[in-house]
Amino acid sequence: MTKIESALQRTTDTKDLIIGAGVVSRTAEMFTRLFPGQKAVIVADRNTWEVAGKAVYNSLAGASVQQEEPFIFMDEDLYAEWKYVEELQAHLRGLNAIPVAVGSGVINDLTKYVSHTLGRRYMCVGTAASMDGYTAYGSSITINGNKQTVDCPAPYGFVMDSEIAAAAPKELAASGYADLIAKIPAGADWMLADATGNEPVDRFAWDVVQDGLHDALGDPAAVFAGDIAKTEALSEGLLMSGFAMQAIQSSRPASGTEHQFSHCWDMEDLCFEGKHVSHGFKVGIGTLASTASLEYLLEQDIENLDIDRCIAAWKSWEEQEKEIRNVFDGMPGHIARGLKESREKYVDKTELRRQLESLKAAWPALKEDIRKQIIPYAQVRENLRLAGAPYEPEHIGVSRERMRRTFSYIPYMRSRFANIDIIYRCGFMPGLMEHLFGKNGIWEV
């Protein structure tokens, strides 16, 4: 059994995957297998219609699949936001047809969400190796100016033509590469959560994401150059991450501290040079931050951690709530999220002692495992550069002052236990901030 076949046995939503060079011509093969006797309607934008939509239409027509007229978004500034949800809903509501999304993140998110609201399944033909959200449950939609992840099923079937993906604009594969390299520190975060008794590692999901991951990341320059085989390996790694998330109904296999930076900047509607910054590019800078945090953690003498000192310094919930309100002063959306997420993972001093004792006992072996897991900061930075992705916060419009400010938010932004929570619980946060932003720091301010 192949890795893909094994993964598909555990997925909750996606039941078929075709990946390879030239496979767009097999779209009808998948559609008739998954939706026998049903009518199709292609959803695309002007660009994806030209690069793949026509080929999908011809494949379906050649197999005598009935089709409605394709729905093509004409807005050049198309974004996964509510007005486009309503536009697509209004069109599809009156059609008795299965949507076939042809595109990448925006088209897939819009079609995924609208299909769910209309009570029907859909399939997707990907046009770029740009992110892992293709096969993940949930859709990222901007509602009233706030980007939110809305629960909805992943595509029932997925086609990825690696020739088309390799020919996509270089920034799309660069974004996908940045999203995939994030799985490295995310894995280390999961190891820490497991060691402290917060969230045990699911071995199946771990293997689906991590097996072969270093190989898929091994030639970023070839990905940038549009090498078909390397783009296919990148695509498969991203799709496997989505399958792992489906299998355990959680983004834990693919998301840790690095994604918290992206979530924070999502809330702040981060734009650079007049455009929304892609998920992968935000996560790539978050990956650098998380890797630097992990490397700092590995330098600490946790075998001799003074747990009593940590317990004495630990704030009551009332004190922590006050701190959150001070940190996010004047930012009501951040305050609300910070209070909710922090309350969910807050522990009393008894539980904190248990977590730190578990960490201390596991540390001699755990720190070596983490060293083997992570890619050194300097290499992550170089790989991002070679892939054509941002490798300094300024490349996405984040100043070093803003980077430091965002770092101070991260312990409060999500209930998921990650390396930043170890830093915070052990009292290492001031030292980390000085290490990163002080004299001769990575991002000296």
C-alpha positions as CSV (number, residue, x, y, z in Angstrom):
1,M,0.0,0.0,0.0
2,T,1.4,3.4,-1.0
3,K,1.6,6.3,1.4
4,I,-1.3,8.0,-0.4
5,E,-3.5,4.9,-0.3
6,S,-2.8,4.5,3.4
7,A,-3.6,8.2,4.1
8,L,-6.9,8.0,2.2
9,Q,-8.0,5.1,4.3
10,R,-8.0,7.4,7.4
11,T,-9.3,10.6,5.8
12,T,-12.8,11.7,6.7
13,D,-13.6,13.8,3.6
14,T,-11.2,13.2,0.7
15,K,-11.6,9.8,-0.9
16,D,-9.6,10.1,-4.1
17,L,-6.3,11.7,-5.2
18,I,-4.6,11.8,-8.6
19,I,-1.3,13.5,-8.7
20,G,1.3,13.6,-11.5
21,A,2.3,15.2,-14.8
22,G,-0.5,15.6,-17.3
23,V,-3.2,14.2,-15.0
24,V,-5.6,17.1,-15.6
25,S,-6.9,15.0,-18.5
26,R,-8.1,12.4,-15.9
27,T,-10.4,14.8,-14.2
28,A,-13.5,13.2,-15.8
29,E,-12.2,9.8,-14.6
30,M,-12.4,10.9,-11.0
31,F,-15.6,12.8,-11.4
32,T,-17.5,9.9,-12.8
33,R,-16.1,7.6,-10.2
34,L,-17.1,9.9,-7.3
35,F,-20.3,11.5,-8.7
36,P,-21.8,9.0,-11.2
37,G,-24.6,10.4,-13.3
38,Q,-24.3,13.9,-11.9
39,K,-23.8,17.3,-13.6
40,A,-20.7,19.4,-13.1
41,V,-20.0,23.1,-12.9
42,I,-16.5,24.5,-13.0
43,V,-15.6,27.3,-10.6
44,A,-12.5,29.3,-11.6
45,D,-11.0,32.8,-12.0
46,R,-9.8,34.3,-15.2
47,N,-6.2,33.0,-14.8
48,T,-7.1,29.5,-13.6
49,W,-9.7,29.1,-16.4
50,E,-6.9,29.6,-18.9
51,V,-4.2,27.4,-17.3
52,A,-6.4,24.5,-16.4
53,G,-10.1,25.2,-16.5
54,K,-10.4,24.7,-20.3
55,A,-8.6,21.4,-20.0
56,V,-11.0,20.3,-17.2
57,Y,-14.0,21.3,-19.2
58,N,-12.7,19.3,-22.2
59,S,-12.0,16.3,-20.0
60,L,-15.5,16.3,-18.7
61,A,-17.0,16.9,-22.1
62,G,-15.0,14.1,-23.6
63,A,-16.5,11.7,-21.0
64,S,-20.0,13.0,-21.8
65,V,-20.4,14.5,-18.3
66,Q,-23.1,17.1,-18.4
67,Q,-22.0,20.6,-17.4
68,E,-23.4,23.9,-16.5
69,E,-21.7,27.0,-17.9
70,P,-18.5,27.6,-16.0
71,F,-18.6,30.2,-13.2
72,I,-15.6,32.4,-13.6
73,F,-14.7,35.2,-11.1
74,M,-13.7,38.2,-13.1
75,D,-12.3,40.4,-10.3
76,E,-8.5,40.7,-10.5
77,D,-8.3,41.3,-6.8
78,L,-10.2,38.2,-5.9
79,Y,-9.9,37.3,-2.2
80,A,-11.6,34.7,0.0
81,E,-14.0,37.2,1.5
82,W,-17.7,37.3,2.2
83,K,-18.9,39.3,-0.8
84,Y,-17.4,36.5,-3.1
85,V,-19.0,33.8,-0.9
86,E,-22.4,35.5,-1.5
87,E,-21.7,35.8,-5.2
88,L,-20.9,32.1,-5.6
89,Q,-23.8,31.0,-3.4
90,A,-26.3,33.0,-5.4
91,H,-25.0,31.3,-8.6
92,L,-24.7,27.8,-7.4
93,R,-27.9,27.7,-5.3
94,G,-30.1,27.5,-8.4
95,L,-28.0,24.7,-10.1
96,N,-28.2,21.0,-9.5
97,A,-24.6,20.4,-10.1
98,I,-21.4,19.4,-8.4
99,P,-18.8,22.2,-8.2
100,V,-15.4,21.5,-9.6
101,A,-13.0,24.1,-8.1
102,V,-10.1,24.9,-10.5
103,G,-7.5,27.0,-8.8
104,S,-5.5,27.3,-5.6
105,G,-6.2,28.8,-2.1
106,V,-8.8,31.4,-2.8
107,I,-10.9,29.4,-5.3
108,N,-10.7,26.3,-3.2
109,D,-11.7,28.1,0.0
110,L,-14.6,29.8,-1.6
111,T,-15.9,26.7,-3.3
112,K,-15.3,24.6,-0.2
113,Y,-17.3,26.9,2.0
114,V,-20.2,27.5,-0.4
115,S,-20.5,23.8,-1.3
116,H,-20.8,23.1,2.4
117,T,-23.5,25.8,2.9
118,L,-25.5,24.3,0.0
119,G,-25.2,20.8,1.4
120,R,-23.2,19.2,-1.4
121,R,-19.8,17.8,-2.0
122,Y,-17.2,19.1,-4.4
123,M,-13.9,18.2,-6.0
124,C,-10.9,20.3,-6.7
125,V,-8.3,20.6,-9.5
126,G,-5.3,22.4,-8.0
127,T,-3.2,24.7,-10.1
128,A,-0.3,25.5,-7.8
129,A,1.6,23.9,-4.9
130,S,0.9,27.0,-2.8
131,M,-0.4,25.7,0.7
132,D,-1.7,22.7,2.6
133,G,-5.2,23.9,2.9
134,Y,-6.4,22.1,-0.3
135,T,-7.1,18.9,1.6
136,A,-7.6,20.3,5.1
137,Y,-11.0,20.5,6.7
138,G,-12.1,24.1,7.1
139,S,-12.0,27.2,4.9
140,S,-10.3,30.5,5.6
141,I,-12.8,33.3,4.9
142,T,-12.6,37.0,5.7
143,I,-15.9,38.1,7.4
144,N,-16.4,41.7,8.4
145,G,-12.7,42.3,8.0
146,N,-11.6,39.4,10.1
147,K,-10.1,36.2,8.6
148,Q,-11.8,33.2,10.2
149,T,-11.4,29.4,9.7
150,V,-14.9,28.0,9.2
151,D,-15.5,24.3,9.6
152,C,-16.4,22.6,6.4
153,P,-15.4,19.4,4.6
154,A,-12.4,19.1,2.4
155,P,-12.9,18.1,-1.3
156,Y,-14.2,14.7,-2.0
157,G,-11.6,14.2,-4.7
158,F,-8.5,16.1,-5.7
159,V,-6.5,16.3,-8.9
160,M,-3.0,17.9,-8.9
161,D,-1.2,18.2,-12.3
162,S,2.4,18.8,-11.5
163,E,3.2,20.2,-14.9
164,I,0.6,22.9,-14.3
165,A,1.8,23.5,-10.7
166,A,5.4,23.8,-11.9
167,A,4.4,26.5,-14.4
168,A,2.5,28.6,-11.9
169,P,3.8,32.0,-10.8
170,K,6.9,31.5,-8.7
171,E,5.5,33.2,-5.6
172,L,2.8,30.4,-5.3
173,A,5.3,27.5,-5.1
174,A,7.4,29.8,-2.8
175,S,4.4,30.2,-0.5
176,G,3.8,26.4,-0.6
177,Y,7.5,25.7,0.3
178,A,7.3,28.1,3.2
179,D,4.1,26.4,4.4
180,L,5.7,23.0,4.1
181,I,8.9,23.8,5.9
182,A,6.7,25.0,8.8
183,K,5.9,21.3,9.5
184,I,9.5,21.0,10.9
185,P,9.1,23.2,14.0
186,A,5.5,22.3,14.2
187,G,6.6,18.7,14.8
188,A,9.0,19.8,17.5
189,D,6.1,21.6,19.2
190,W,4.1,18.4,19.1
191,M,7.0,16.6,20.7
192,L,7.0,19.1,23.6
193,A,3.2,18.9,24.0
194,D,3.5,15.1,24.2
195,A,6.4,15.2,26.7
196,T,4.4,17.5,29.0
197,G,1.2,15.5,28.8
198,N,-0.7,18.2,26.9
199,E,-1.3,16.4,23.6
200,P,0.0,12.9,22.8
201,V,1.6,12.4,19.3
202,D,-0.7,10.4,17.0
203,R,1.8,8.2,15.3
204,F,-0.2,7.8,12.1
205,A,-0.7,11.5,11.6
206,W,2.9,12.2,12.5
207,D,4.2,9.7,9.9
208,V,1.9,11.0,7.2
209,V,3.4,14.5,7.6
210,Q,7.0,13.8,8.7
211,D,8.0,10.8,6.6
212,G,9.9,12.1,3.6
213,L,9.5,15.7,4.7
214,H,13.2,16.6,4.7
215,D,13.5,15.1,1.2
216,A,10.6,17.1,-0.1
217,L,12.3,20.3,1.3
218,G,15.7,19.3,0.1
219,D,16.0,21.3,-3.2
220,P,14.3,24.7,-2.8
221,A,16.2,26.1,-5.8
222,A,14.7,23.5,-8.1
223,V,11.2,24.3,-6.8
224,F,11.9,28.0,-7.7
225,A,13.1,26.9,-11.1
226,G,9.9,25.1,-11.8
227,D,11.3,21.6,-11.8
228,I,8.3,19.3,-12.3
229,A,9.5,16.4,-10.1
230,K,10.4,18.7,-7.2
231,T,7.1,20.6,-7.5
232,E,5.3,17.2,-7.4
233,A,7.1,16.3,-4.2
234,L,6.3,19.6,-2.7
235,S,2.6,19.2,-3.7
236,E,2.4,15.7,-2.2
237,G,3.9,16.9,1.1
238,L,1.3,19.7,1.3
239,L,-1.6,17.3,0.4
240,M,-0.4,14.7,3.0
241,S,-0.4,17.4,5.7
242,G,-4.1,18.1,4.8
243,F,-4.8,14.4,5.0
244,A,-3.2,14.1,8.4
245,M,-5.4,17.0,9.7
246,Q,-8.5,15.2,8.3
247,A,-7.5,11.9,9.9
248,I,-7.3,13.3,13.5
249,Q,-9.7,16.3,13.0
250,S,-7.1,18.7,14.1
251,S,-4.5,21.0,12.5
252,R,-1.9,19.9,15.2
253,P,0.1,17.7,12.7
254,A,0.9,20.8,10.6
255,S,0.6,23.8,12.9
256,G,2.5,25.1,15.9
257,T,4.1,28.3,17.1
258,E,4.9,29.4,13.6
259,H,1.2,29.5,12.6
260,Q,0.4,31.7,15.6
261,F,2.3,34.5,13.9
262,S,0.2,34.1,10.8
263,H,-3.1,34.0,12.8
264,C,-2.0,37.2,14.6
265,W,-1.2,39.0,11.3
266,D,-4.4,37.7,9.8
267,M,-6.3,39.6,12.5
268,E,-4.4,42.7,11.6
269,D,-5.1,42.3,7.9
270,L,-1.4,42.3,7.0
271,C,-0.8,43.8,3.6
272,F,2.4,44.6,1.8
273,E,2.8,46.7,-1.4
274,G,-1.0,46.9,-1.7
275,K,-1.6,43.1,-1.5
276,H,-2.6,40.7,1.2
277,V,0.4,38.7,2.3
278,S,-0.1,35.0,1.5
279,H,-0.6,32.4,4.3
280,G,2.7,30.7,3.3
281,F,4.7,33.8,3.5
282,K,3.4,34.8,6.9
283,V,4.0,31.2,8.1
284,G,7.5,31.3,6.6
285,I,8.5,34.2,8.8
286,G,6.7,32.5,11.7
287,T,8.8,29.4,11.0
288,L,12.0,31.5,11.4
289,A,10.7,32.8,14.7
290,S,9.7,29.4,16.0
291,T,13.0,27.9,14.9
292,A,14.9,30.6,16.7
293,S,12.8,30.1,19.8
294,L,13.4,26.3,19.7
295,E,17.2,26.9,19.3
296,Y,17.2,29.2,22.3
297,L,15.2,26.7,24.3
298,L,17.8,24.0,23.5
299,E,20.5,26.2,25.0
300,Q,18.8,26.4,28.4
301,D,19.8,24.1,31.4
302,I,16.4,22.5,31.7
303,E,17.8,19.4,33.5
304,N,18.5,21.8,36.4
305,L,15.4,23.9,36.0
306,D,14.3,25.5,39.3
307,I,10.7,24.5,39.3
308,D,9.9,26.1,42.6
309,R,11.1,29.5,41.1
310,C,8.8,28.9,38.1
311,I,5.8,28.1,40.4
312,A,6.4,31.1,42.6
313,A,6.4,33.4,39.5
314,W,3.3,31.9,38.0
315,K,0.4,34.3,37.8
316,S,-3.1,33.6,39.0
317,W,-5.7,33.7,36.2
318,E,-6.9,37.1,37.5
319,E,-3.3,38.4,37.2
320,Q,-2.9,36.9,33.7
321,E,-6.1,38.4,32.5
322,K,-4.9,41.8,33.6
323,E,-1.7,41.2,31.8
324,I,-3.5,40.2,28.6
325,R,-5.6,43.4,28.7
326,N,-2.4,45.5,29.2
327,V,-0.6,43.7,26.3
328,F,-3.5,44.2,23.9
329,D,-4.5,47.7,25.2
330,G,-6.6,49.4,22.5
331,M,-7.0,46.2,20.5
332,P,-10.4,44.8,21.4
333,G,-10.3,41.9,19.0
334,H,-7.0,40.7,20.3
335,I,-8.1,41.1,23.9
336,A,-11.2,38.9,23.2
337,R,-9.2,36.2,21.5
338,G,-6.3,36.4,24.0
339,L,-8.7,35.9,26.9
340,K,-10.5,33.0,25.3
341,E,-7.5,31.1,24.1
342,S,-5.4,31.7,27.2
343,R,-8.2,30.7,29.5
344,E,-8.4,27.3,27.7
345,K,-4.8,26.5,28.3
346,Y,-4.3,28.1,31.6
347,V,-3.2,25.8,34.4
348,D,-3.0,26.2,38.2
349,K,0.3,25.8,40.0
350,T,-0.3,22.1,40.8
351,E,-0.7,21.3,37.1
352,L,2.2,23.6,36.1
353,R,4.5,21.7,38.5
354,R,3.4,18.4,36.9
355,Q,4.1,19.7,33.4
356,L,7.5,21.1,34.3
357,E,8.5,17.9,36.2
358,S,7.6,15.9,33.1
359,L,9.6,18.2,30.9
360,K,12.6,18.1,33.2
361,A,12.5,14.3,33.3
362,A,12.2,13.9,29.6
363,W,14.7,16.7,28.6
364,P,17.9,14.7,28.3
365,A,16.5,12.5,25.5
366,L,14.0,15.1,24.2
367,K,16.5,17.8,23.5
368,E,18.4,15.4,21.3
369,D,15.3,14.4,19.5
370,I,14.4,18.0,18.9
371,R,17.9,18.8,17.5
372,K,17.4,16.0,15.0
373,Q,13.9,17.2,14.1
374,I,14.6,20.9,13.4
375,I,16.5,22.5,10.6
376,P,19.0,25.1,11.9
377,Y,17.8,28.7,11.7
378,A,20.5,29.7,9.2
379,Q,19.5,26.8,6.8
380,V,15.8,27.6,7.1
381,R,16.5,31.2,6.1
382,E,18.7,30.1,3.2
383,N,16.1,27.6,2.0
384,L,13.4,30.2,2.0
385,R,15.6,32.5,0.0
386,L,16.4,29.9,-2.6
387,A,12.7,29.0,-2.9
388,G,11.9,32.7,-3.6
389,A,10.1,33.2,-0.3
390,P,10.5,36.0,2.2
391,Y,13.3,35.4,4.7
392,E,13.2,38.7,6.7
393,P,10.1,40.2,8.3
394,E,10.6,43.4,6.3
395,H,9.9,41.3,3.2
396,I,6.3,41.0,4.2
397,G,6.0,44.6,5.5
398,V,6.7,43.7,9.2
399,S,9.2,46.0,10.8
400,R,11.5,44.7,13.5
401,E,9.6,46.7,16.1
402,R,6.4,45.1,14.9
403,M,8.0,41.7,14.9
404,R,9.0,42.2,18.6
405,R,5.5,43.4,19.4
406,T,4.0,40.3,17.7
407,F,6.3,38.0,19.6
408,S,5.0,39.5,22.9
409,Y,1.4,38.6,21.8
410,I,2.1,35.0,20.8
411,P,1.8,33.3,24.2
412,Y,-1.8,34.4,24.4
413,M,-3.0,33.9,20.9
414,R,-3.9,30.3,20.8
415,S,-4.8,27.5,23.2
416,R,-2.6,25.0,21.4
417,F,0.4,24.1,23.5
418,A,3.7,25.0,21.7
419,N,7.3,25.8,22.3
420,I,6.4,29.4,23.2
421,D,4.4,28.0,26.2
422,I,7.5,26.2,27.4
423,I,9.4,29.4,27.2
424,Y,6.7,31.3,29.0
425,R,6.2,28.6,31.8
426,C,9.9,28.4,32.5
427,G,10.3,32.2,32.8
428,F,12.6,32.4,29.7
429,M,10.5,35.0,27.8
430,P,12.6,38.0,28.8
431,G,15.8,36.2,27.9
432,L,14.4,35.1,24.5
433,M,13.3,38.6,23.7
434,E,16.8,40.0,24.4
435,H,18.3,37.1,22.4
436,L,16.2,37.9,19.4
437,F,15.9,41.7,19.5
438,G,18.7,42.9,21.7
439,K,22.3,43.9,20.8
440,N,23.5,41.5,18.1
441,G,20.2,39.7,18.1
442,I,18.7,38.1,15.0
443,W,16.4,41.0,14.6
444,E,18.2,43.7,16.6
445,V,16.0,46.7,17.2
